[in-house]
Amino acid sequence: MSRRATVASGTLIPKIVRVNLLRRHPIALALIALVLLSALAPLPPLLDAVSGAPPADVDLVRPTLYTLLAPISNVLDALTFLSLERAKALLLGWMGVLVLWGLLQRGTLRRRLIAALLGPLAVVLLGVAAVLLPRPVARLVAADSTLTVIDYHAHTARSHDGRRGWTLQDLAAWHAAQGFGASYVTDHNVVFEGGIDDPIRLLPGVEWSVFDQHVVALGAVGPIDRGVYGRDTRAMLGLFGALHRQGAIGIASLPEYWRNHWGDLDDFVAAGTDGFEIVNCAPKAIGFPAVARAQVLQIAEARDLLVVGASDNHGWGKVTCVWNLSSPSAHGFRSNRVVARPIALAQGEWRPWTAAYTQPWLMLAGLSWSERSSWLTWILVILIYRAVPRREGDPGGIGILARSLSLKIVRLRRPPPPPSPPTA
């Protein structure tokens, strides 16, 4: 075989493989490109919700299984951290794309209809899995052992919208898995009646619903007549004084209902509110805009009021978007630090209709390098399994790739057959 033929065959092999991959597997190659490109503008794992800077004294530790299954873990987490409006837009957007993709496939009409139905079904199943599927979760670890990692707002099945069967023990275990050392139990309009100290300490509280506003009471409180505080704004504001008389403190849960009393924030302060929620993980509240948060922070700092984050867990979903670092040596505005996931803080900054592409990008930008490596490994393994041609009856896998490439090399390097002798 001539040297020119050898060189030609050597350059032909990668060209064949490259063209086949681009034509047959554009989605896998696009995913690889996005995973790598998103690393050029990475997001930190956590942000201080007050300063906007990554906290230097805490870390988000991911279990080994979480990292090994990073594509599943990250997707389910990203679906959890959607505002309600963005969740609807993302589901409708991706369902529409997958229906169209299924209808454009080759094959019979029956096969294309099945593909068009399976795509949206997969999206719905992913949403259900994000809410219900048990899975490994990231855990917050603080370098300062004097800080208490705490949640100021969480629910059990005693709340009207709590998950059925969601007990105090379930709530404690949910928090412990993510690094919390304590949590207040703030069921809707139900006074806390029991305590748990293991695996974390659960503290008494309640969430009072009064006149288009929720007020989180922290401490051992007794029942109140909500009708007294539900007539109008002035009556609602009287609840803060009533809580003080019971020895509790009152926090205005703004993120979900901020539009209802946005012009009354100074009246909240005058009435004796002890602080404000500035981050809340509930779908109706996670979209609290950064501009509104900044205005609340300005008021809270000027009046030395507490600012907190809330998981607002009701038994649905496996992960929190926010943690609080409570310091025993500080008071008021400086006594609590709120650290949150950037993808959660971004929910109020993007239009709902952009969710189908901005949420995946925010997810990819927030990957650690270990998660990024896991993504690339899984994509390549699946790509190899899908891309390699095989004879009928051959099993899939990496072995078939080596055999296939070897056969191609042998065929390309085999000398051409000698010319047939001339016939008489």
N, C-alpha and C positions, 0 to 999 in steps of 0.2 A: 504493500500500500504506500503511495507517495506521501511525502511530508506535507504537501499542500492539502491532501485529502484528510490527513490526520488533524491538522489545524482546523480545517473546516468542520470536521465532526466534533472537535472539542468545543468550538463556539456555538455549534448548532444545538447541543444538549440544553444548556441553560436558556437559550432563546425559546426552545420548544416548551420547556417547563414554565417559563415566565409568561408566555402568551396564553397557555392553557389555564394557568392560575388566574390571570386577569380576566379572562373570558368567563370562566366557570365559577369563580369564587370571589366576586367583587365585594360582597358584604364582609367577609372575613378580613380581606386586605384593608378595607376601609376602617374596620374596627382597630386593626393594628396601628394604622396611621393616626387615628384619633387618640388612642391610648398614649402614643408617643408625643403627639403634638400638644396634648393637654398638659404634659410635663413641663412645657416651656412657660406656662403661666399658672403655676400650682397654687392651690389654696392651702392655708395651714389647717391642721386638724381642729383647732379651737381658736376662738376669738374672745377677747374681753368685750362684753356687750356695752360697756361704758366707754372705754378708751378706743376700742376698735383694733387694738394691737394683739398679737398672739401672746398668751401668757407664758412666761418663762419657767414658772415653778409648778406646772401641772403637765401631765402627759396623758394621752389616750392610748391605752395598751390594748392591743387586739390579740385575742387568743389564737393559738396556732391553727385551729380548725377554721376560725373566721378567715384567716389569711389564705389558707389552702383553698377555701371555697369563696374567694373574694368576689368573683363575678356574681354569685348568688347573694352573698352578704351585702355587697354594695348596692345592688339593684333593689333589694327589699328595703334597705335603709332609706335609699333615695325616695322610694314610693311613700315611705312613712312620713318624710319631711316635706310634704306638699300642703300648701294651703288648700282649702276646700275648692275655691274657684280654679286654681291651677290643676288640682287633681282631676276635676271634670274635664278641663281642656285637654290634659295629657291623655286621659283614657279615650276620649272621643277622637282625638287626633291620631293616635296610634292604631285604634281600631279601624278608622277609615283607611289609613295607609295599608294595613294588612289585608283588609277586604279587597282593595284595589290590586294589591300584589297577588293575592290568590286568584282573582279573576283573570289576570294577565298571564298565568302560568300556561305552559303547554299541556296538552292532553284533552281528554273528553270533557264535556260540560259538567258531568257529574264530579269528576276529579277536581275541576276548578272551583266548583261550588263548595266542595268539602274543604279545600284549602282556604277559601274565603271565610268559612265559618270557624275553622280551627285557629286562625290568627287572632281574631277578637277574643275567642274563648281563652287563649293563652294569656292575653292581657288581663282579663278578669281574674283568672286563677292566680296570677302574680299579685294582684291587689289583695286577694283573700289571703294569700300566703304572707304578705307583709303584715297583715293584721293578726293572724292566728298561728303561723308556723313557728314552733320552737326552734331556736337557732342560737349559735354563739353570738355574743354581743361585746362591744368594746367597753372597757372599764377605765374610769378616770382615776388617776393616781396623783396625789398631791405630795410635793416634796416636804412641806411643812406639816409636821404631825400635830401641831396645835390647832390647825384649821379643821373645822367640821364640814364635810361635804353633805349638804342638806337639800331637801326638796320642801318647798313651802306650800305645795298645793297638789293633792292627789286624792283619789277616790276609791271606794270599794263598791260592792254590789248594793250597798244601802242607798247609794244615789240612784235616782230614777233612771239615769242614763248609764249606770255602771254595768259592766259585763256580769251576766248572771253567774253566780258561784264565785265571783272574785272576792276572796277573803282577805282579812288582814295579813295572814301568813303569805298569801300570794303576793300581796303588795310589797311586803317586806323583802321577799325573795327577789322580786323584780328590781327593786332598788339596790339591794346588796350586790347583785350580779353586775351592776354598772358603776360601782364604787361609792355609792351613798353610804353615809354613816348614820343618817337619821332622816325622817320625813314626817311632816305633819299630815294628818288624815283629815281632809276637809270635805266631807260628804255634803251634798246639797241639802241644806235646811234640816240636817240630822246631827244632833249633838253626839260627839265621840264618847263611847261608853267603855272601851276596853283598851288595854295596852299590851304591846309586845316589845321585848327587848332583844330578841334574837330572830334572825341574824342581824338586824339593825333595830334601833329604837324608834318606835312610832309614837308621835306626839299628838296631843289633842288639838282639834280645831274644827271649824265648820265653814261652809261657804253659804252665806245668806244671799238670797235672791230678792232684791227690793227695788222696785221702780226702775226697770230697764238698766239695772246695774248689779253686779255681783261684788260683794264685799267678803274678803277672806278674813275670818277671825282666827287668830292664833293664840292658843291658851285654853285653859279649862273654862268653858263658858256654859251657861245654862240656856234653856229655851227662851225665845222671845216671841212676842206677838208681831209677826211680820206685817200684818195689816196696818199697824201704827206707822211703819216706815215705808209703806208702799203707795202712799197717796200722791206724792209729788216729790220734786227734787229736794225741797227744804226738809220734808219729813224723812227722806232717805238719808240725808246728811246727818240727821240726829242719831243714826245708828252708831256712829263712831264714838259719841259720848257715852252711849249705853254700854258699848263694849269696854270702854275705859273703866266704867263703874263696876264691871264684872272682873276687872283685873286682866283683861285681854288687850291685844292690839288689833287694829283694823287696817287691812291692806286693800286698796282699790284695785280690782282685777280689770285693768284697762284694755289689754290687747284685743279681747273679743268684743267689747262693747264701747270702744273708745269714741265712736261717733255719737253715741247717745248723750254724753255729758261733756263733750270736748270743750265747750265754752265755760264749764263750771269748775275747772281744775283749781283755780284760786279759792273757790268756795269749799272744795274738798279740804284744802289745807287749813282754811279758817275753821272748818268744822272739827278738825282734829285728826284727820287721817294720819296714820303712822308711816305710810309709804305707798309705793305703787309697784305693780307688776310691770316689767318692761319687756319680758320674753315669755311666751306661753306656747307650748308645743301642740296644743289642740288644733285641728284643721281649721276651725273658724277663727283662730287667734294668731296662728304662726305668721300670717301675712301682715302683722303690725308694721307700718312703714317706718323706715329709719328716721325720716324727718319728724314724725310724731314722737318717736322714742327720744330723739335729741331734745325736743321741747320739754318732755317729762323729766328728763335727766337734769335739765337746767333748773327747773323748779325744785326738784328734789335736792340738788346740791346747795342751792341758795337757802333752803329751809332745813337742811340737815335731816332729810327724811330717808328712810330705808328704801332701797330698790332691790327687787328680787326677780328671779326667774322661776318658772313653774312647769313641771312636766305635764300637769293636769291629766295624769294618767287615770283612765277609767277601766283598765283591764284590756283595752284594745291596743294592739301594737306592742312591739317587743323592745323598743329603744327610746331613749329620751334625747331631746335636742339641746338640753341645758342642764347645768349644774350650778350650785351656789357654794361658795367658800366663805363660811361664817367665821369671823374672828372674835374670840372672847375678850380681846383687849381693846376693841374699838366700839364706837357708838354711832348710830345714825347712818348717814350716807356712806361712811367708810367702814362700817361694820360687816358689810357683805359684798362679795364680788360675784358677778354673774358671768360665767363662761359658757359659750354656746357654739354650736357647729355653724360654720359659715354658710352652708347650704340652707340652714333654717333662717338665718338672718337675711338671706337674699330673697326670701319668698315675697316680701313686700316691695321689692325693687324691680320686679319683672312683671310685665303684663301677663294675665292668665293665658292668653292665646299662644304665648311663646313657650309654654311649659313642655311641649312635645320635644323641643330641641334644647332648651336652656337647662332643664333639669338633668338630662343625661350629661351635658357638658359640665355642669357644676359637680356632678358625681365624679366624673373622670378627673377633673382638676383637683379634687380633694383626695385622690388616691395617694397613699404612701408608696415608697418604692417597692416594698415587699408586696403590696397589693397589686401594683402595676406589673410586677414580674409574674404574679399569679395569673393575671388576666392574659398576658402574652403567652404564657405556657399553655393555658387551656385553649386559646384560639389556635395556636400552632398544632396542638395535638388533634383537635377536631378537624382542622384544615387538612392535615396529613391523612387522617382516616377517610375524609370525604374525597380528597383529590386523587388518591392513587388508584390507577386502573387495576383491575383484578380479573382473573379467569373465573368462570362460573364454578362455584363451590369453594373458592378460596376465602378464608376469613379475612376480615379487615384488620388493620393495625399497622404498626411501624415496620414490621417484618416485610409486608407486601411492598412497602416503599423501596426498601433496599433491593428486593428481588426485581422489581419493575425497572429501576434505574440501571441495574446491572445488565438486564436483558437489552435495554435500549443502547447501552454502550457497546455491548457485544455486536449488536446488529449494525451499528454505525461504523464500527471498526473492521467488520468482516470484509475481506477483499472481494471485489466484484467477481462474479463467475467468469471463467474464460469464455471467449467467443465460441460459438458453435462452429464446427468444421463445415466448410462449404459443401453443399450437396452437388452431386454430379448432375 
